[in-house]
């Protein structure tokens, strides 16, 4: 096969993958992506968005969704496709680059040393790693002139966070569809895959015979070698709990999500707003 024929074949593969998003998975993926953007007002005129790609299925799909939005939506925003290498081994790093090439996503790559920084942090460095990643992404995005970063969290991430907060954090909270940064002035975080189900992302990946990274940190690699992958993951426990509950009722997952949309302050003992605690006794007698 000549170089020209190979390039033509690669182009056709990319076109087929793109077509599957807006055709075969239109209802499950494309429509929910645009619904979240509109419902939560995630994009405004003049935005410059850093689409953050970790190399996993969620963020790579998000990159393709933004490309489709640029093609078919209003051209009122700019996008930078940002890949951070926090210390991946060479095989994982090359997989990200090859997928970006296959999917024709023009990535901007930069390096950090996060994996080295958190490798000695106890048995579960994930929280610190996530915070450091976000800080590096904000900083690089700001350097590129962006005012927003987009992360690939999906519907299942949201409901798992709600339940984790209740069972392990003794609080009712959720993963918000957008947030103003407290450390980077003028920066905002958006989650445009907020309404997309993980199972639909998996179906799209498998239908197109794509291979993406899972969590590629050294901590996960160590657990895999020990045959105890993610054994300490509370999120995995919650995911399994939701799966079991959903076998009893098809409404469980949607009800968890809706629970943080239907909070009745008249029937809660206390709540916090901007760090201040409000207790039901404060005005119980009409004071």
N, C-alpha and C positions, 0 to 999 in steps of 0.2 A: 504494500500500500504506500503510495507516494505521500509526501508531507502535506500536499494540498488536500488529498483525499482524507487523510487523518484529521486535519483541521476541520474539514467539512463534516466529518462524522462526529467530532466533538461538539461542534456548533449545534448539530441536530439533537444530540443528547441533551444539551443544555436547554434547547427550545422545548423539548418534550417534557423536561422537568418543570419548566416555567408554565407550560400549558396545563400540567396537572394541577397546579395551584389554583388557577382561575377557572378551570373546567371541572375536572373530576372531584376536586376538593373545594369547590367554590363555597358550598354551604357550610362545611365544617371548619374551613380555615380562612379563606379570603374574606367572606362576609363577616366573620367574627372579628377579624383584624380591623376592617374598616369601621365596624360598629363600635369597637373600643375607642378608636381614634376620635370618632364623632361624639360618642356618649360622654367621654371623659375629657374632651377638648385637649387632646394630647399634642396636636400640632397647630401652630398659628403662623400667620403670614410672616415671612422673614426668618423663620427658625433655621438654624444650622445644627443638624443632629448628628452626633457620633453614635453610629450603630455598633455596639460592642459585641464582638464575635469571640467566643471562647473556643470554638471548634466543635461544640456539641450540636446535636440535632436541632435544639430550640433556637439558638442564636444564628445558625446557618440558614434555617428557614426564615427567621426574621429578616435577615439580609435580603433574601429573595423577595420577600413581601414588600420591603421598602423599594426595591427596584421596580416591582410591578406598580406600586403606588406612584412612583415617579413617572412611569410610562402612561398610566391610565387615569391618574388623579390630577388634581390641580398642581401645577408646577410653582407652588408658592413657598418651597423650602429647599434647603440643600442638605446633602447627606455625605458623611465621611464614614467609611467602613473600617473600623478600628480593631486591630488584633494585638493583644498584649501577650508576649511570651514571658511568663513569670518564672521560667526555668524548666520547661518541658524537656523530656529526653528527645533526641533527634528524630526518632521514629514518629512520635506524636506531633512534633512541630512540622515535619514534612507532610503529614496527613492533612493538617490544617491548610497548608499552602496548596496542596494538590486539589483539595476540595474547592478552595477559592478559585483556582484556575478552571476546574471542571465547571463550576457554577457561574463562572465569569463575574466574580465579585472583585472589584478593584480595591484590595485591602491596603491599609497603611499599617505597617508593623513596627512595634517598638518593644524593647526589652526591659524587664525589671528583675529583681532578685528575690521575689517574695518567697518562693519555695525554700530558699536557703535561710531566709529570715525566720520562718515559722517551723522549721523542721524539728527543733528541739522543744517545742511548746507542748508539753504534756501528751496525753493520749488523743486529744481532739483539737487540732489547730485550725479547724474549718472556719470558726467564727472570725478569728483574727485574720486569716487568709482572705476571707470575703471582704472585710473592712479595708484591708490594705489594697486589694484589687480595685475596689471602688474609688479609693483615693487616687491611685495612679491613673485610672481611667478618666476621672474628673480633670485631673491636672493636664493630661495629654489632650483631652478634648478642648479644654480651655485654650491651650497653646495653639490648637488648630483653628481657633476662632469660633468654636461651637458654643451654643448656649444650652444644649441639652445632650444627655446621654440616654440611649435606649437599651434596656436590658430585656433578655428573652424569657422572663418568668411567665408561666402560663396559669390557666385556671386551677389546675391541680396543685401547683405551688401555693396558690392563694388559700385554698380550703385547708391544706395541710398546715399552713401557718396559723390559721384561725384556731384549729383544734390543738395544735402544739401550745399556743399561748394559753389556752384554757387549762389543759391537762398538766403542763409542765411549768408554765409561767404564772399561773393564778391570775390571769388577766384576759380581757376580751379586747382583741386588737386584730388588725389585718394587714396584709401587704398592700399598700396603697397603689392605685394606678398611676399616680404621679406625685412627686415630692420636690419641694424646694431644698437645695443643698444648704446645710447649716455651716459648712466649712469653705465652700467655694461660691463667693458672691455672684449672683446673676445666673448661676447654673441650676438646672433642673433635671430630675430623673423621670423618665417615662417608661411604662410597661405596656406596649401596644399589643402583646399577645395575651393579655389579661383574661380574655374570654374563650381562648382556644384550649380544648381538651388535649391532654398529653397523648391519649390513645390515638387521636387523629393525626398528631405529629408523627407518631410511630408508624401509622398506616402509610402516611405520605412517604416517609423514609424508606420503608420496606417495598412499597410499590415501585419506587424509582431505583431500588437496589443500591442505595447509598450507604456508606460507612462513615460514621462520625466518631469523634472522641466521646468517651464518657468522662468522668472526673479523672484527669490525668496527673493529679498531684502525687508526690512521692509517698505521702501517707497512705493513699489508696493503693498504690503499687505495693507497699510493704504489707498491707493487710491481705492483698490478693496472694502474695507469696506465702503468707501464713495460713491461707485457706479460710480467712475470716473476714472477707470483704464486707465493709460497712457494718460490722457487728455492733458498733457503738452508736449507730445513727438513730437518733430519736425520730428523725423525719421518716426513715424507713419503717419504723414501728407504726407511726401515724398513717402512712400510706397503706400499710397492710390492714390496719384497723378500719379505715374508710372502705377499703375493698370488701372486707367481711360484712360491714354494716350495709353496704350497697346491695349485697345479695338478698337482704331481707326487704329492702325497699328501694325502688329506682329513683326516689326523690331525695335520698340522703345527701348526695353531693351538692345538688342545687340548694337544698335547704340550709346547709352549712354556709354556703356563699351568701344566701339571702339574709341569714341571721344578723350579719353586720350592716345590712341595709335597712333592717327593721328594728333597730334598737329603740325601745320605749323608755325614755328617761324617767317617766313616772313610776316605773316598776323596777328600778335598780336601786340598790342600797347606797352606792356611791359611784362617782365617775370622776375622771380627771380631764381638765381642759387647760392647755398651755401650762402644765405643771401644777395647777392648783386643784386640790381635792374639793369636790362638792358632795355633801352628804344629804340624804333624804330628810334628816332631822332638821337641817338648816332652815327649811321653810315648811316643816310639817304642820305647824299650827297656824300657818298663814302669816308668819312674821316676815 
